[in-house]
Amino acid sequence: MFHPMEQSAKLSLFPFLHLKRSMLSLLLSLPTSFFVFLLLLLLSYNAYTVFSLHLPNSSSLRSPPPKPLNLSSSAHSPLFKNPHLPLLPNSTQSLSLSIQRAKRVKKHKRGLRSVRSEPPRSPVSPFHSRLRTFFNTSCQMRFFMTWISPLKTFGERELVSVESLFKSHPEACVVIVSKSLDSCTGTRILKPFVSNGFRVIAIAPDFGYIFKNTHAELWFNRLKEGYVNPGEVSLGQNLSNLLRLALLYKFGGTYIDLDVIVLKSFSKLRNTVGAQTFDVRTGKWSRLNNAVLIFDKKHPLLLKFIEEFALTFDGNKWGHNGPYLISRVVSRVNGTPGFNFTVLPPSAFYPVDWRGIRGLFGDGIRSKWWVNKMKQIRKESFALHLWNRHSRTLKVVKGSILDSIISSCCIFCNT
């Protein structure tokens, strides 16, 4: 028998149990589509609350803007004091933009670290001292190259370029301005040249000294302070574009890219730039290039190039600060008194443009094009630009035009 209190409690719970069974029966009787519809409503509401943009009210618009985040890990080289990206009040969007901005900042700060030179500890720049000592040797010609990249990417193609230079200019002095090559490993890479009596040295750049008293000085300082947006194009590439101009302006000589094969002596060339393309209809050049530049010290055209770089820099357009810059300035000053220079036709340095460079790497079928191109290059060309941006992954096939050219330009062929 039940205890009277237990029986009373069970009787008091009976209405609730009945209600529970009734609700459960009702839910089970509903169609499945009802529950699907209910779930969709819940998901829609959740999406609305997460992704909707909540605009600030008028009072918040009148409040002063928040201070920009300090994304720099170094107090001496913040990359974006003016990041050009508005901060949105919505936390989700703000977080996304902050992550994107942080990635860009990290990328370009890494680029600055790879090219940053040590500040001089004495009034005389170590770069200047080493360069002056090197040039005090008997140099018939001065050549500059730049390598603003990691040492691991300096390979056989770059060494072939240096070999070809010395093949045509055995008494030249070659300076490779590079932080990565100015190292123990870099010294070992260049040792075969030095051991065979060739004059070559790698020196880390001192940008402050090289750019001093030019428009490049102010531009570089603003870059380090974060007031210049480096853009999406490689910072090292754009610094190389500026560095070659400043080096020639300060010291005079010849600059060549490390994807250029020298075919014959430059000794008779002076204050010269090469055309990349030629307009058959007008008989004039349509674009110049900066892979080979030959200029006297303090030449006024170089100063115009540097000024154009500093005033019109755009890090988001490939070529804008390089070949296109040279073309823009030359088209403006051409014929102006005091600017004495020569523009050589494409066959001088760029006998094959980037669209046809693949043909030089291919198999050795002696087609009519192969024979005619070889004749033209041997007769008219001082150098051959390999357009690394478009050909770096290509392999030189034995018997190809390039294989024949390299064989005739190397100095360590049988070692």
Secondary structure by P-SEA (a helix, b strand, c coil): cccaaaaaaaaaaaaaaaaaaaaaaaaaaccaaaaaaaaaaaaaaaaaaccbbbbbccccccccccccccccccccccccccccbbbbccaaaaaaaaaaaaaaaaaaaaaaaacccccccccccaaaaaaaaaacccccbbbbbbbccccccccaaaaaaaaaaaaccccbbbbbcccccccaaaaaaaaaaaaabbbbbbbcccccccccccaaaaaaaaaaacccccccccaaaaaaaaaaaaaaaacbbbbbcccbbbccccccccbbbbbccccccccccccccccbbbbccccaaaaaaaaaaaacccccccccccaaaaaaaaaaacccccbbbbbbcccccccccccccccccccccccaaaaaaaaaaaccccbbbcccccccccccccccaaaaaaaaccccccc
